[in-house]
Amino acid sequence: MPFTPFHWGPTSLIGLAGFQRVDFATLLTTTTLIDLEPLVVLGLSLDYPAHGLFHSFVGSSPLALITACVMYAMQDGIRGVTTDFGLQQCSSFEKVLGSSFFGLHFHIVIDSLIYREITAFYPFKRNPLYLVSPIYMYLFCGGTLLASVLLYTIRCKHLR
C-alpha cells in the first residue's frame, strides 16, 4: 500500500487492544514513517524501487532504533496530544523500542502480502509472503479501521 492510511486500521486495532503492552503513538508513527520511502521515490521519479531497502527487516531495523530514540525523547510533548485523545501513556524505552520494531515490521508484512517486488528478507530477492490479492488486504485494513474506531469509542466512553 503506497500510502499509509490503510495501515492505520490493523495497527491501531492492535495498539488499542494491547494498549498496556505497546506505545500507541510509536506504533502509528512507525507505520506512517516507513511509507516516506515510496512517497519520495514516486514523487521524485527516482530510479529505485518504491518499496526498497526500508521495506525489508534488515533495512528497517536502524530506522526502528532511531525512531524509538526520537519518540522516547519527545514523550513529554507527545503526551499532551495523546492526553487530548484519551490515549495518554508513559512508556519505558523498552516499550517504545518494541513498538517501533513491531510497527515497522508489521507494516512490512502487510505490504509483503500484496507486493511481489518487496524483499522483506533482504538480501534474498524472493518474497515468500506474497499471497493475497490487494483488494482483500484493502478490505481487511478498512474493516480493522472500523473496528478500531468502535474500540476507541468504547474506550472513551469507559474512561468518562
C-alpha positions in Angstrom: 0.0 0.0 0.0 1.9 3.0 -1.2 0.1 5.4 1.2 -0.3 4.7 4.9 -3.9 5.2 5.9 -4.7 1.6 5.1 -2.1 0.5 7.6 -3.7 2.5 10.4 -6.6 0.0 10.7 -4.8 -3.1 11.8 -2.0 -1.1 13.6 -4.5 1.0 15.6 -6.6 -2.1 16.4 -3.5 -3.9 17.8 -2.5 -0.8 19.6 -5.8 -0.2 21.2 -6.3 -3.9 22.1 -2.8 -4.2 23.5 -2.7 -0.7 24.9 -0.9 -1.7 28.2 1.8 -3.5 26.2 2.6 -1.1 23.4 3.3 2.6 22.9 0.4 3.7 20.7 1.9 6.9 19.4 5.1 5.0 18.3 3.0 2.3 16.5 1.1 4.9 14.5 4.3 6.9 13.8 6.3 3.9 12.6 3.6 2.6 10.3 3.4 6.0 8.7 7.1 6.9 8.6 8.1 3.8 6.6 5.9 5.0 3.7 8.0 8.1 3.2 10.2 5.8 1.1 7.7 5.1 -1.7 6.4 8.6 -1.4 9.8 10.1 -2.1 10.7 7.5 -4.8 7.4 8.0 -6.7 7.3 11.8 -6.0 10.8 12.4 -7.3 10.6 9.7 -10.1 13.7 8.1 -8.7 15.3 5.0 -10.4 14.8 3.0 -7.2 12.2 0.5 -6.1 9.2 2.2 -4.4 9.4 -0.5 -1.7 13.2 -0.5 -1.3 15.6 -1.2 1.5 13.4 0.3 4.2 10.7 -2.2 3.3 13.0 -5.0 4.5 13.5 -6.3 8.0 17.2 -5.5 7.8 16.8 -2.1 6.3 14.0 -1.0 8.7 15.8 -2.1 11.8 18.1 1.0 12.1 15.1 3.2 11.4 13.3 1.4 14.3 16.1 2.2 16.7 16.3 5.9 15.6 12.6 6.3 15.7 12.4 4.8 19.2 15.1 7.2 20.5 13.3 10.2 19.0 9.8 9.1 20.2 11.2 8.4 23.7 12.9 11.8 23.8 9.7 13.5 22.7 7.5 11.6 25.1 6.6 14.7 27.2 5.5 16.6 24.1 3.6 13.7 22.7 1.8 13.1 25.9 -0.1 16.4 25.5 -1.5 15.3 22.2 -2.3 11.7 23.3 -4.0 13.0 26.5 -6.4 15.1 24.4 -7.5 11.9 22.7 -7.7 9.8 25.9 -4.6 7.8 24.9 -2.0 9.1 27.3 0.8 6.8 28.2 4.1 7.0 30.0 6.2 4.3 28.3 9.5 2.8 29.1 12.2 2.9 26.5 11.8 -0.9 26.1 8.1 -0.5 25.3 8.8 2.3 22.8 11.6 0.3 21.2 9.5 -2.8 20.9 6.6 -0.8 19.5 8.9 0.8 17.0 10.2 -2.5 15.7 6.7 -4.1 15.7 5.1 -1.1 13.8 7.7 -1.2 11.1 7.9 -4.9 10.7 4.1 -5.3 10.8 3.9 -2.7 8.0 6.4 -4.7 6.0 4.4 -8.0 6.5 1.2 -6.3 5.3 2.9 -4.9 2.2 4.8 -8.1 1.5 1.5 -10.0 1.4 0.3 -7.9 -1.7 3.5 -6.7 -3.4 5.6 -9.3 -5.1 8.6 -6.9 -5.5 9.1 -6.4 -1.8 12.3 -8.0 -0.5 11.3 -8.3 3.2 14.1 -10.8 3.8 16.8 -8.8 2.0 19.4 -9.7 0.8 17.2 -12.6 -0.5 15.3 -11.4 -3.6 12.3 -13.7 -3.4 9.2 -12.6 -1.4 7.7 -15.8 0.2 5.0 -13.8 1.8 3.3 -12.7 -1.4 -0.1 -14.4 -1.0 -3.0 -12.1 -1.1 -4.9 -10.1 -3.7 -4.7 -6.4 -2.9 -8.5 -6.0 -2.8 -8.7 -8.4 0.1 -6.0 -6.6 2.0 -7.7 -3.3 1.4 -11.0 -4.7 2.7 -9.2 -6.2 5.7 -7.5 -2.9 6.5 -10.7 -0.9 6.1 -12.6 -3.4 8.3 -9.9 -3.2 11.0 -10.0 0.6 10.8 -13.8 0.5 11.5 -13.2 -2.0 14.4 -10.5 0.4 15.7 -13.0 3.3 15.7 -15.5 1.2 17.5 -12.9 0.1 20.1 -11.7 3.7 20.6 -15.3 4.9 21.1 -15.9 2.2 23.7 -12.6 3.1 25.4 -13.5 6.8 25.5 -17.0 6.1 27.0 -15.4 3.8 29.6 -12.9 6.4 30.6 -15.7 9.0 31.3 
